[in-house]
Amino acid sequence: MGNIIIVDDHPLIRLAIRSVLDPHHHNIVAEADNGADAVQLVRKPLPDLLILDLGIPNLDGFSVIAHIKSAGLHVKTLVLTSSDSKNFALRCLQAGAAGFLCKTENLHELANAVKAILSGYSYFPEDTINILQQNTNAANQESVLISRLTDREITVLKLLATGLNNQQIADALLISHKTVSTYKVRLLKRFNVSNLVALAELAKRNAVV
């Protein structure tokens, strides 16, 4: 049992959510049909869970999640939306939501999602979790590779990522143009990327620059 706020601009959807949750003795403390009201409602009384649509007026769902996060409010969010999970579930997870459920699914799955989240678990489509794990593994692999670079390789990587060309780097480090070229080829091969743009993005992603 938990205190829940429902945010959706369609009254019938809010009614359907209530009908699913009422048999499980949850307390629906408030409803809203727009994001601005949702941001105000979550402040008092502080609910356990916010069931939130993404496509709502005034402030969209992502903006509501961002406001809750920036305010330091410890409110869990379950996104319930008609938006495709393939395009939006991972974004919701990264934004800080505790769960994602598509309205095209059986709405009775909502009760399971609410139970899981109130029990301290997250609730996302399996393919979303798999993508997150793959991204995490890739990031971890990059960190390991970076940790194995020499000081000079790190320096060249930083300078390449800032947009300097080979000659400029050679002048800055008092080494030959050919030596810089060797470092560049070695770095591209080390990280298995084909161009300097990808190498620069990798450096920024891992806070090298």
C-alpha positions as CSV (number, residue, x, y, z in Angstrom):
1,M,0.0,0.0,0.0
2,G,1.3,3.4,-0.9
3,N,0.4,7.1,-1.3
4,I,0.2,7.8,-5.0
5,I,-0.4,10.8,-7.3
6,I,-1.7,10.2,-10.8
7,V,-0.7,12.7,-13.6
8,D,-2.4,12.2,-17.0
9,D,-4.3,14.7,-19.1
10,H,-7.0,12.1,-20.0
11,P,-9.7,11.7,-17.2
12,L,-10.6,8.2,-18.5
13,I,-6.9,7.1,-18.1
14,R,-6.8,8.4,-14.5
15,L,-10.1,6.6,-13.8
16,A,-8.7,3.4,-15.3
17,I,-5.5,3.7,-13.1
18,R,-7.7,4.1,-10.0
19,S,-9.8,1.1,-10.9
20,V,-6.6,-1.1,-11.2
21,L,-5.0,0.2,-8.0
22,D,-8.1,0.4,-5.7
23,P,-8.3,-3.4,-5.1
24,H,-4.7,-3.3,-3.8
25,H,-5.6,-0.7,-1.2
26,H,-3.3,2.1,-2.5
27,N,-4.2,5.6,-1.4
28,I,-4.6,8.0,-4.4
29,V,-3.8,11.3,-2.7
30,A,-4.1,13.6,-5.7
31,E,-4.6,13.8,-9.5
32,A,-3.3,16.3,-12.0
33,D,-3.8,16.8,-15.8
34,N,-0.6,18.8,-16.4
35,G,3.1,19.0,-15.4
36,A,3.0,22.3,-13.6
37,D,0.4,21.1,-11.1
38,A,2.2,17.8,-10.7
39,V,5.4,19.6,-9.6
40,Q,3.3,21.4,-6.9
41,L,1.4,18.4,-5.8
42,V,4.5,16.2,-5.1
43,R,5.8,18.7,-2.5
44,K,2.9,18.2,0.0
45,P,1.8,15.7,0.9
46,L,5.0,13.9,-0.2
47,P,3.7,10.8,-2.0
48,D,5.5,7.4,-2.3
49,L,4.9,7.2,-6.0
50,L,4.1,9.5,-9.0
51,I,2.4,7.8,-11.9
52,L,3.3,10.1,-14.8
53,D,2.4,10.4,-18.5
54,L,5.1,12.0,-20.7
55,G,2.8,13.9,-23.1
56,I,1.1,16.3,-20.7
57,P,0.5,20.1,-21.0
58,N,2.6,22.9,-19.5
59,L,5.6,20.8,-18.4
60,D,6.1,17.4,-20.1
61,G,6.9,14.3,-18.1
62,F,10.7,14.6,-18.5
63,S,10.6,18.2,-17.1
64,V,8.5,17.0,-14.1
65,I,11.1,14.3,-13.4
66,A,13.9,16.9,-13.7
67,H,12.1,19.3,-11.3
68,I,11.6,16.5,-8.7
69,K,15.3,15.5,-8.9
70,S,16.6,19.1,-8.7
71,A,14.4,19.8,-5.7
72,G,15.8,16.7,-3.9
73,L,12.4,15.2,-3.4
74,H,12.5,11.5,-2.7
75,V,9.5,10.6,-4.8
76,K,9.6,7.5,-7.1
77,T,8.2,7.9,-10.6
78,L,6.5,5.4,-12.7
79,V,6.1,6.6,-16.3
80,L,2.9,5.3,-17.9
81,T,2.7,6.5,-21.5
82,S,1.6,5.7,-25.0
83,S,5.2,6.6,-26.2
84,D,7.1,3.7,-27.7
85,S,9.3,1.9,-25.1
86,K,12.0,1.4,-27.7
87,N,12.6,5.1,-27.9
88,F,11.6,6.3,-24.5
89,A,12.1,3.7,-21.8
90,L,15.9,4.1,-21.6
91,R,15.6,7.9,-21.6
92,C,13.2,7.6,-18.6
93,L,15.6,5.4,-16.8
94,Q,18.5,7.8,-17.4
95,A,16.3,10.7,-16.3
96,G,15.7,9.1,-13.0
97,A,12.4,7.3,-13.3
98,A,11.9,4.1,-11.3
99,G,9.8,2.4,-13.9
100,F,8.3,2.5,-17.4
101,L,5.1,1.0,-18.6
102,C,3.5,1.5,-22.0
103,K,-0.3,2.1,-22.2
104,T,-0.5,-0.4,-25.0
105,E,0.4,-3.2,-22.5
106,N,-2.3,-4.8,-20.4
107,L,-3.1,-2.1,-17.9
108,H,-3.4,-4.7,-15.1
109,E,0.4,-5.0,-15.4
110,L,0.3,-1.6,-13.7
111,A,-0.4,-3.2,-10.3
112,N,2.7,-5.4,-10.7
113,A,4.8,-2.3,-11.6
114,V,3.6,-0.3,-8.6
115,K,4.2,-3.2,-6.2
116,A,7.7,-3.7,-7.5
117,I,8.6,0.0,-7.3
118,L,7.2,0.4,-3.8
119,S,9.2,-2.6,-2.8
120,G,12.4,-0.9,-3.8
121,Y,12.8,-2.4,-7.3
122,S,12.9,-0.8,-10.7
123,Y,10.4,-1.8,-13.4
124,F,11.5,-1.5,-17.0
125,P,11.2,-3.6,-20.2
126,E,13.9,-6.3,-20.4
127,D,15.4,-4.9,-23.6
128,T,16.0,-1.5,-21.9
129,I,17.9,-3.2,-19.0
130,N,20.0,-5.1,-21.6
131,I,20.9,-1.9,-23.5
132,L,21.9,-0.2,-20.2
133,Q,24.1,-3.1,-19.3
134,Q,25.7,-3.1,-22.7
135,N,26.4,0.7,-22.4
136,T,27.8,0.2,-18.9
137,N,30.0,-2.6,-20.1
138,A,31.3,-0.5,-23.0
139,A,32.0,2.4,-20.7
140,N,33.8,0.2,-18.3
141,Q,35.9,-1.2,-21.1
142,E,36.8,2.3,-22.2
143,S,37.9,3.2,-18.7
144,V,40.1,0.2,-18.5
145,L,41.8,1.0,-21.8
146,I,42.3,4.6,-20.8
147,S,43.9,3.6,-17.5
148,R,46.5,1.6,-19.5
149,L,47.6,4.6,-21.6
150,T,51.0,6.2,-21.0
151,D,51.2,9.8,-19.8
152,R,52.2,10.9,-23.3
153,E,49.3,9.0,-24.9
154,I,46.9,10.7,-22.5
155,T,48.3,14.1,-23.4
156,V,48.1,13.5,-27.2
157,L,44.5,12.2,-26.7
158,K,43.5,15.4,-24.8
159,L,45.0,17.6,-27.5
160,L,43.4,15.6,-30.3
161,A,40.1,15.9,-28.5
162,T,40.4,19.6,-28.3
163,G,40.7,19.8,-32.1
164,L,44.4,20.5,-32.6
165,N,46.0,19.0,-35.7
166,N,49.2,17.0,-35.8
167,Q,51.5,19.9,-36.4
168,Q,50.0,22.0,-33.6
169,I,50.4,19.0,-31.2
170,A,53.9,18.4,-32.4
171,D,54.8,22.1,-31.7
172,A,53.2,22.0,-28.3
173,L,55.0,18.8,-27.2
174,L,58.3,19.5,-29.0
175,I,58.1,16.3,-30.9
176,S,57.9,15.5,-34.6
177,H,54.8,15.5,-36.8
178,K,55.5,11.9,-37.6
179,T,55.6,10.9,-33.9
180,V,52.2,12.6,-33.4
181,S,50.8,10.7,-36.4
182,T,52.1,7.4,-34.8
183,Y,50.4,8.2,-31.5
184,K,47.1,9.1,-33.3
185,V,47.1,5.8,-35.3
186,R,47.9,3.9,-32.1
187,L,45.0,5.6,-30.2
188,L,42.5,4.9,-33.0
189,K,43.5,1.3,-33.1
190,R,43.5,1.0,-29.3
191,F,39.9,2.2,-29.0
192,N,38.7,0.6,-32.2
193,V,37.4,3.8,-33.7
194,S,37.8,4.9,-37.2
195,N,38.0,8.7,-37.0
196,L,39.0,11.6,-34.8
197,V,35.4,12.7,-34.1
198,A,34.7,9.3,-32.4
199,L,38.0,9.5,-30.5
200,A,37.1,13.0,-29.3
201,E,33.6,11.9,-28.2
202,L,35.2,8.9,-26.3
203,A,37.7,11.3,-24.5
204,K,34.9,13.6,-23.5
205,R,32.6,10.7,-22.4
206,N,35.4,9.5,-20.1
207,A,36.3,13.0,-18.8
208,V,39.8,13.0,-20.4
209,V,39.2,16.6,-21.4
